[in-house]
Amino acid sequence: MIDLTEIMTNFKESIDLDNEYDLSSTITSGDILDLSKITLKGKIEKEEDGIYIKANVEGKMKIRDSVTLDEVWYPFSFEIDENLDETLKNGENSLDIIELLWQNIVLEVPLRYTTVENTDEYKGKGWKLVSEEELHKDNPFSALLDEKDRSD
């Protein structure tokens, strides 16, 4: 929890943030298997129209590889620029930073992520995994796809 009393009472104009957080015990998403320590750097500032958090968040999440289904670490980094007036309840003078971080980290889970570079070893009877470049290189429908792109 971050105490916002000094900002709300105009004792301070901002609170500096430079902390590491361990959110591994708060994992509730099936897509995120583990989290490294999360680094948060930025400020909480009082402006004319509210209290804002402006910060950079960095860390790594362990997720499943889209191709191999192995557990892999996915690095992420994002900016938070939010008006906290919507987050804080009436009369509340503290911010649950863990909840705010978790809500934003869940949004960073990629739909597909793979560390596979050589797709040749992934094949079977009647199928093989191809890269995006291979998909477009020998695709008999490439001309149709090109026409569709031009009409959009």
N, CA and C of each residue as an Amber inpcrd file, in Angstrom:
protein
   456
   0.8320000  -1.1840000   0.0000000   0.0000000   0.0000000   0.0000000
   0.8780000   1.2490000   0.0000000   0.4640000   2.2250000  -0.7520000
   1.1690000   3.4980000  -0.7970000   0.2550000   4.5460000  -0.1740000
   0.7550000   5.2160000   0.8430000  -0.0220000   6.2320000   1.5490000
  -0.0310000   7.5160000   0.7220000  -1.2110000   7.9880000   0.3590000
  -1.3770000   9.1850000  -0.4720000  -1.8020000  10.4070000   0.3330000
  -1.7930000  10.2950000   1.6520000  -2.2700000  11.3790000   2.5070000
  -1.5030000  12.6740000   2.2570000  -0.1750000  12.5910000   2.1120000
   0.6290000  13.8040000   1.9230000   0.2980000  14.5190000   0.6220000
  -0.0510000  13.7730000  -0.4130000  -0.4440000  14.4000000  -1.6880000
  -1.8480000  14.9820000  -1.5640000  -2.7430000  14.2300000  -0.9530000
  -4.1420000  14.6820000  -0.8380000  -4.2850000  15.9230000   0.0410000
  -3.3880000  16.0860000   1.0080000  -3.4530000  17.2570000   1.8880000
  -2.5290000  18.3770000   1.4180000  -1.9950000  18.2330000   0.1970000
  -1.1030000  19.2230000  -0.4200000   0.2040000  19.4320000   0.3530000
   0.5980000  18.4650000   1.1830000   1.8770000  18.5450000   1.8820000
   3.0230000  18.2790000   0.9060000   2.7710000  17.3860000  -0.0590000
   3.7370000  17.0790000  -1.1190000   3.0210000  17.1580000  -2.4570000
   3.7920000  17.4790000  -3.5050000   3.2200000  17.4980000  -4.8470000
   3.3510000  16.1510000  -5.5340000   4.3390000  15.3420000  -5.0960000
   4.5370000  14.0500000  -5.7460000   5.2060000  13.0610000  -4.7920000
   5.0800000  11.7980000  -5.1350000   5.7560000  10.7130000  -4.4260000
   6.5790000   9.9630000  -5.4570000   7.8830000   9.8320000  -5.2140000
   8.7520000   9.0850000  -6.1170000   8.5750000   7.5920000  -5.8830000
   8.5690000   6.8560000  -6.9750000   8.4480000   5.4030000  -6.9200000
   9.6950000   4.7780000  -7.5290000  10.3670000   3.9560000  -6.7950000
  11.5180000   3.2070000  -7.2880000  11.6340000   1.9560000  -6.4210000
  10.7950000   0.9730000  -6.7440000  10.6900000  -0.2150000  -5.8970000
  10.6460000  -1.4860000  -6.7240000  10.9430000  -2.5930000  -6.0460000
  10.7540000  -3.9190000  -6.6150000   9.6430000  -4.6090000  -5.8350000
   8.8080000  -5.3470000  -6.5660000   7.6950000  -6.0460000  -5.9430000
   7.7160000  -7.5070000  -6.3580000   7.3870000  -8.3750000  -5.4240000
   7.2640000  -9.7990000  -5.7000000   5.7790000 -10.1250000  -5.7650000
   5.2910000 -10.3600000  -6.9740000   3.8760000 -10.6480000  -7.1760000
   3.6150000 -12.1280000  -7.4260000   4.6270000 -12.9730000  -7.2690000
   4.4670000 -14.3910000  -7.5900000   3.3680000 -15.0520000  -6.7680000
   3.1080000 -14.5630000  -5.5710000   2.0610000 -15.1710000  -4.7370000
   0.6610000 -14.7010000  -5.1340000   0.5550000 -13.7000000  -6.0030000
  -0.7590000 -13.1870000  -6.4050000  -1.2230000 -13.7300000  -7.7520000
  -0.4870000 -14.6610000  -8.3320000  -0.8160000 -15.1700000  -9.6680000
  -2.1480000 -15.9040000  -9.6290000  -3.0910000 -15.4110000 -10.4270000
  -4.4040000 -16.0480000 -10.5210000  -4.7520000 -16.3900000 -11.9640000
  -3.9050000 -15.9850000 -12.9010000  -4.1520000 -16.2440000 -14.3140000
  -3.5180000 -17.5700000 -14.6960000  -4.2300000 -18.4060000 -15.4270000
  -3.6840000 -19.6770000 -15.8830000  -2.6030000 -19.5070000 -16.9280000
  -2.5740000 -18.3420000 -17.6020000  -1.5740000 -18.1030000 -18.6360000
  -0.2210000 -17.7410000 -18.0500000  -0.1980000 -17.1160000 -16.8950000
   1.0610000 -16.7330000 -16.2450000   1.4070000 -17.8120000 -15.2280000
   2.5530000 -18.4510000 -15.4380000   2.9700000 -19.5390000 -14.5600000
   3.8190000 -19.0430000 -13.3940000   4.5890000 -17.9800000 -13.6250000
   5.4540000 -17.4200000 -12.5880000   5.8140000 -15.9950000 -12.9930000
   6.2890000 -15.2200000 -12.0370000   6.7210000 -13.8450000 -12.2950000
   8.0510000 -13.6040000 -11.6070000   8.9270000 -12.8820000 -12.2870000
  10.1450000 -12.4060000 -11.6370000   9.7700000 -11.2190000 -10.7640000
  10.7450000 -10.6540000 -10.0730000  10.4640000  -9.4160000  -9.3360000
  10.1450000  -8.3290000 -10.3520000   9.1610000  -7.5060000 -10.0100000
   8.6910000  -6.4360000 -10.8840000   9.3190000  -5.1240000 -10.4280000
   9.9140000  -4.3890000 -11.3630000  10.5140000  -3.1020000 -11.0610000
   9.5530000  -1.9890000 -11.4680000   9.2920000  -1.0780000 -10.5390000
   8.4000000   0.0510000 -10.7680000   9.1880000   1.3300000 -10.5290000
   9.2740000   2.1970000 -11.5520000   9.9670000   3.4770000 -11.4220000
   9.0850000   4.5670000 -11.9950000   8.8670000   5.6080000 -11.1970000
   8.0480000   6.7110000 -11.6710000   7.6120000   7.6100000 -10.5440000
   6.4280000   8.2170000 -10.7040000   5.9200000   9.1720000  -9.7100000
   4.4160000   9.0820000  -9.6010000   3.9440000   9.4610000  -8.4340000
   2.5250000   9.7360000  -8.2380000   2.4560000  11.2380000  -8.0080000
   1.6680000  11.9310000  -8.8380000   1.6200000  13.3910000  -8.7900000
   0.1920000  13.8930000  -8.6650000   0.0640000  15.0070000  -7.9620000
  -1.2390000  15.6650000  -7.8870000  -1.2570000  16.7500000  -8.9540000
  -2.2720000  16.6930000  -9.7910000  -2.4590000  17.6970000 -10.8230000
  -3.8130000  18.3560000 -10.5880000  -4.1300000  19.3370000 -11.3940000
  -5.3800000  20.0810000 -11.2130000  -6.6180000  19.1980000 -11.2640000
  -6.5900000  18.2150000 -12.1580000  -7.7850000  17.3880000 -12.3430000
  -7.7020000  16.0220000 -11.6770000  -6.7400000  15.8110000 -10.7720000
  -6.6920000  14.5410000 -10.0570000  -5.2910000  14.1090000  -9.6810000
  -5.2070000  12.9040000  -9.1660000  -3.9290000  12.3050000  -8.7760000
  -3.5840000  11.2590000  -9.8320000  -2.3620000  11.3570000 -10.3660000
  -1.9440000  10.4920000 -11.4570000  -0.7220000   9.6780000 -11.0610000
  -0.6580000   8.4600000 -11.6040000   0.5610000   7.6650000 -11.5050000
   1.1430000   7.6020000 -12.9090000   2.4180000   7.9150000 -12.9960000
   3.1490000   7.8550000 -14.2580000   4.4190000   7.0830000 -13.9680000
   4.4740000   5.8480000 -14.4720000   5.5830000   4.9830000 -14.1050000
   5.8810000   3.9780000 -15.2110000   7.0960000   3.4420000 -15.1480000
   7.5350000   2.3650000 -16.0290000   7.6020000   1.0900000 -15.2030000
   7.1120000  -0.0030000 -15.7760000   7.1090000  -1.3020000 -15.1100000
   7.8790000  -2.2780000 -15.9800000   8.7860000  -3.0450000 -15.3620000
   9.5630000  -4.0460000 -16.0860000   9.6060000  -5.3340000 -15.2940000
   9.6920000  -6.4290000 -16.0090000   9.8140000  -7.7280000 -15.3680000
   9.7840000  -8.8300000 -16.4100000   9.6610000 -10.0680000 -15.9280000
   9.5550000 -11.2320000 -16.8090000   8.4620000 -12.1390000 -16.2650000
   7.6880000 -12.7050000 -17.1870000   6.6680000 -13.6670000 -16.7920000
   6.9750000 -15.0050000 -17.4480000   6.7070000 -16.0710000 -16.7220000
   6.8830000 -17.4140000 -17.2840000   5.5380000 -17.8310000 -17.8660000
   5.5710000 -18.1580000 -19.1750000   4.3640000 -18.5750000 -19.8940000
   4.7000000 -19.8100000 -20.7180000   3.7120000 -20.3840000 -21.3710000
   3.9330000 -21.5400000 -22.2430000   4.2780000 -21.0680000 -23.6540000
   5.3070000 -21.6820000 -24.2300000   5.6910000 -21.4340000 -25.6130000
   4.5490000 -21.8850000 -26.5140000   4.1580000 -21.0700000 -27.4880000
   3.0340000 -21.3790000 -28.3670000   3.2820000 -22.5940000 -29.2460000
   4.5390000 -22.9190000 -29.5080000   4.8630000 -24.0400000 -30.3900000
   5.1930000 -25.2980000 -29.5910000   6.1220000 -25.1840000 -28.6510000
   6.6160000 -26.3620000 -27.9380000   5.8550000 -26.6620000 -26.6540000
   5.1030000 -25.7060000 -26.1500000   4.4090000 -25.7740000 -24.8680000
   5.3670000 -25.8650000 -23.6720000   6.6570000 -25.6110000 -23.9260000
   7.6300000 -25.5260000 -22.8370000   7.4000000 -24.2330000 -22.0630000
   7.8630000 -24.2100000 -20.8220000   7.7870000 -22.9850000 -20.0430000
   8.9440000 -22.0770000 -20.4510000   8.6350000 -20.8260000 -20.8100000
   9.6550000 -19.8670000 -21.2310000   9.4210000 -18.5430000 -20.5160000
  10.4890000 -17.7880000 -20.3530000  10.3890000 -16.4510000 -19.7470000
  10.1540000 -15.4340000 -20.8400000   9.1330000 -14.6020000 -20.6420000
   8.7650000 -13.5510000 -21.5850000   9.0160000 -12.1980000 -20.9120000
   9.9870000 -11.4280000 -21.4160000  10.2450000 -10.1140000 -20.8110000
   9.1800000  -9.1000000 -21.2340000   8.8050000  -8.2280000 -20.3070000
   7.8260000  -7.1970000 -20.6360000   8.2390000  -5.8740000 -20.0000000
   7.7750000  -4.8190000 -20.6110000   8.0040000  -3.4670000 -20.1270000
   6.8480000  -2.6180000 -20.6420000   6.2610000  -1.8360000 -19.7490000
   5.1520000  -0.9860000 -20.1730000   5.0780000   0.2480000 -19.2810000
   4.3420000   1.2250000 -19.7670000   4.1340000   2.4760000 -19.0460000
   2.7400000   2.4900000 -18.4300000   2.6540000   3.0020000 -17.2240000
   1.3530000   3.2530000 -16.5960000   1.1890000   4.7680000 -16.5350000
   0.0810000   5.2530000 -17.0480000  -0.2580000   6.6690000 -16.9700000
  -1.7490000   6.7280000 -16.7020000  -2.1100000   6.6840000 -15.4220000
  -3.5210000   6.5780000 -15.0350000  -3.9170000   7.6340000 -14.0330000
  -5.1720000   8.0290000 -14.1370000  -5.7780000   8.8840000 -13.1370000
  -6.2450000   7.9800000 -12.0040000  -5.6990000   8.1720000 -10.8150000
  -6.0190000   7.3090000  -9.6840000  -7.3630000   7.6330000  -9.0370000
  -7.9590000   8.7530000  -9.4000000  -9.2580000   9.1060000  -8.8320000
 -10.2980000   8.0270000  -9.1310000 -10.1680000   7.3710000 -10.2850000
 -11.0980000   6.3100000 -10.6500000 -10.8090000   5.0320000  -9.8640000
  -9.5710000   4.8420000  -9.4650000  -9.1530000   3.6380000  -8.7450000
  -9.4570000   3.7370000  -7.2580000  -9.2510000   4.9280000  -6.6970000
  -9.4600000   5.1200000  -5.2630000 -10.9380000   5.2450000  -4.9350000
 -11.3290000   4.6200000  -3.8570000 -12.7130000   4.7430000  -3.3980000
 -12.8320000   6.0020000  -2.5490000 -14.0160000   6.5140000  -2.3870000
 -14.2390000   7.7300000  -1.5920000 -13.6500000   7.5780000  -0.1970000
 -12.9050000   8.5660000   0.2170000 -12.3220000   8.5730000   1.5500000
 -11.0890000   7.7090000   1.7030000 -10.6370000   7.0790000   0.6520000
  -9.4730000   6.2050000   0.7210000  -8.2060000   7.0240000   0.5050000
  -7.2280000   6.8560000   1.3780000  -5.9830000   7.6090000   1.2800000
  -4.7900000   6.7360000   0.9370000  -5.0330000   5.5080000   0.5110000
  -3.9150000   4.6350000   0.1710000  -4.2170000   3.8890000  -1.1210000
  -3.1600000   3.5650000  -1.8310000  -3.2560000   2.8910000  -3.1180000
  -2.6900000   1.4870000  -2.9810000  -3.4770000   0.4820000  -3.3760000
  -2.9970000  -0.8970000  -3.4060000  -2.2060000  -1.0740000  -4.7000000
  -0.9110000  -0.8390000  -4.6040000  -0.0520000  -0.8690000  -5.7870000
   0.0510000  -2.2700000  -6.3740000  -0.0450000  -3.2930000  -5.5350000
   0.0260000  -4.6760000  -6.0190000  -1.1490000  -4.9640000  -6.9530000
  -2.3370000  -4.5600000  -6.5660000  -3.5200000  -4.7720000  -7.4050000
  -3.4010000  -4.0080000  -8.7200000  -2.9330000  -2.7650000  -8.6510000
  -2.7630000  -1.9540000  -9.8590000  -1.7390000  -2.5870000 -10.8010000
  -0.6170000  -3.0570000 -10.2540000   0.3940000  -3.7170000 -11.0750000
  -0.1690000  -4.9800000 -11.7090000  -0.8450000  -5.8010000 -10.9090000
  -1.3740000  -7.0610000 -11.4150000  -2.3640000  -6.8210000 -12.5580000
  -3.2480000  -5.8540000 -12.4150000  -4.2210000  -5.5590000 -13.4670000
  -3.5280000  -5.1960000 -14.7760000  -2.4320000  -4.4730000 -14.6840000
  -1.7130000  -4.0630000 -15.8900000  -0.8360000  -5.1800000 -16.4480000
  -0.2820000  -6.0320000 -15.6010000   0.5580000  -7.1390000 -16.0700000
  -0.2870000  -8.1460000 -16.8450000  -1.4850000  -8.4320000 -16.3680000
  -2.3560000  -9.3870000 -17.0540000  -2.6230000  -8.9310000 -18.4910000
  -2.6840000  -7.6280000 -18.7080000  -2.9010000  -7.1050000 -20.0580000
  -1.7040000  -7.3170000 -20.9810000  -0.5420000  -7.6050000 -20.4080000
   0.6820000  -7.7890000 -21.1900000   0.9120000  -9.2290000 -21.6360000
   0.0660000 -10.1670000 -21.2290000   0.2370000 -11.5700000 -21.6290000
   0.0280000 -11.6600000 -23.1350000   1.0200000 -12.1500000 -23.8770000
   0.8670000 -12.2330000 -25.3340000  -0.0810000 -13.3630000 -25.7330000
  -0.7580000 -13.1830000 -26.8500000  -1.6260000 -14.2490000 -27.3590000
  -0.7960000 -15.4290000 -27.8360000   0.3200000 -15.1220000 -28.5080000
   1.2460000 -16.1610000 -28.9780000   2.6630000 -15.6750000 -28.7550000
   3.5170000 -16.5710000 -28.2560000   4.9260000 -16.2450000 -28.0730000
   5.7150000 -17.5320000 -28.2010000   6.7770000 -17.4950000 -28.9840000
   7.6220000 -18.6720000 -29.1350000   9.0830000 -18.2700000 -29.1900000
   9.9140000 -19.1640000 -28.7090000  11.3600000 -18.9700000 -28.7950000
  11.9400000 -19.8470000 -29.8990000  11.0890000 -20.5890000 -30.6300000
  11.5270000 -21.4860000 -31.6970000  12.0100000 -20.6630000 -32.8820000
  13.2370000 -20.9510000 -33.3160000  13.7750000 -20.2710000 -34.4950000
  13.8360000 -21.2120000 -35.6940000  14.0970000 -22.4960000 -35.4460000
  14.1990000 -23.4760000 -36.5180000  12.9160000 -24.3100000 -36.5350000
  12.0490000 -24.0410000 -37.5040000  10.7660000 -24.7400000 -37.5620000
  10.8690000 -26.0910000 -38.2610000  12.0410000 -26.4400000 -38.8370000
  12.1950000 -27.6910000 -39.5910000  11.9560000 -28.9370000 -38.7470000
  12.2580000 -28.8850000 -37.4630000  12.1080000 -30.0820000 -36.6240000
  10.6660000 -30.3340000 -36.1910000   9.7610000 -29.4200000 -36.4900000
   8.3620000 -29.5790000 -36.1000000   7.5370000 -29.9610000 -37.3200000
   7.4080000 -31.2750000 -37.5300000   6.6440000 -31.7800000 -38.6720000
   6.1500000 -33.1820000 -38.3510000   5.1830000 -33.6010000 -39.0920000
   4.6170000 -34.9310000 -38.9230000   4.1020000 -35.4380000 -40.2470000
   3.3070000 -36.4640000 -40.1970000   2.7680000 -37.0410000 -41.4200000
   1.6890000 -36.1170000 -41.9860000   2.0030000 -35.4470000 -43.0820000
   1.0410000 -34.5700000 -43.7410000   1.0130000 -33.1390000 -43.2180000
   1.9010000 -32.7810000 -42.2970000   1.9080000 -31.4070000 -41.7850000
   3.3260000 -30.9800000 -41.4170000   3.5490000 -29.6830000 -41.4080000
   4.8040000 -29.1320000 -40.8940000   4.5550000 -27.6950000 -40.4450000
   5.3290000 -27.2850000 -39.4850000   5.2430000 -25.9220000 -38.9920000
   6.0650000 -25.0280000 -39.9010000   5.4890000 -23.9180000 -40.3270000
   6.2060000 -22.9890000 -41.2010000   6.2850000 -21.6240000 -40.5360000
   7.3210000 -20.8910000 -40.8760000   7.4840000 -19.5280000 -40.3670000
   6.5830000 -18.5940000 -41.1650000   6.4140000 -17.3830000 -40.6810000
   5.5980000 -16.3910000 -41.4000000   6.1790000 -16.1280000 -42.7950000
   7.5210000 -16.0820000 -42.9040000   8.1550000 -15.8280000 -44.2000000
   7.8490000 -16.9530000 -45.1860000   7.9530000 -18.2120000 -44.7320000
   7.6480000 -19.3510000 -45.5940000   6.1830000 -19.3700000 -46.0010000
   5.3200000 -18.9880000 -45.1070000   3.8890000 -18.9810000 -45.3810000
   3.5660000 -18.0820000 -46.5610000   4.2040000 -16.9400000 -46.6430000
   3.9150000 -15.9810000 -47.7100000   4.7580000 -16.2170000 -48.9550000
   5.8870000 -16.9480000 -48.8130000   6.7940000 -17.1510000 -49.9460000
   6.1760000 -18.0390000 -51.0250000   5.6700000 -19.2030000 -50.6740000
   5.1560000 -20.1590000 -51.6500000   3.6440000 -20.3060000 -51.5760000
   2.9520000 -19.2870000 -51.1600000   1.5090000 -19.3610000 -50.9930000
   0.8280000 -19.0500000 -52.3230000   0.0530000 -19.9960000 -52.8810000
  -0.6200000 -19.7310000 -54.1610000  -1.6850000 -18.6390000 -54.0500000
  -2.0520000 -18.2920000 -52.8410000  -3.0690000 -17.2540000 -52.6530000
  -2.4560000 -15.8820000 -52.3690000  -1.1550000 -15.7610000 -52.4990000
  -0.4760000 -14.4910000 -52.2070000  -1.0350000 -13.3450000 -53.0400000
  -1.3050000 -13.5960000 -54.3220000  -1.8360000 -12.5340000 -55.1780000
  -3.1880000 -12.0460000 -54.6620000  -4.0160000 -12.9740000 -54.2110000
  -5.3170000 -12.5780000 -53.6640000  -5.1470000 -11.7650000 -52.3830000
  -4.1970000 -12.1890000 -51.5410000  -3.9470000 -11.4590000 -50.3070000
  -3.4410000 -10.0520000 -50.6030000  -2.5690000  -9.9310000 -51.6260000
  -2.0550000  -8.6190000 -52.0070000  -3.1810000  -7.7170000 -52.5030000
  -4.1100000  -8.2690000 -53.3100000  -5.2390000  -7.4810000 -53.8030000
  -6.1160000  -7.0010000 -52.6520000  -6.3420000  -7.8870000 -51.6820000
  -7.1790000  -7.5330000 -50.5210000  -6.5370000  -6.3790000 -49.7390000
  -5.2040000  -6.4370000 -49.5500000  -4.4940000  -5.3960000 -48.8250000
  -4.6020000  -4.0460000 -49.5400000  -4.5720000  -4.0620000 -50.8690000
  -4.6630000  -2.8210000 -51.6220000  -6.0580000  -2.2250000 -51.5760000
  -7.0930000  -3.0760000 -51.4730000  -8.4610000  -2.5610000 -51.4520000
  -8.8420000  -2.0060000 -50.0840000  -8.1180000  -2.3840000 -49.0190000
  -8.4330000  -1.8720000 -47.6640000  -7.9490000  -0.5100000 -47.5190000
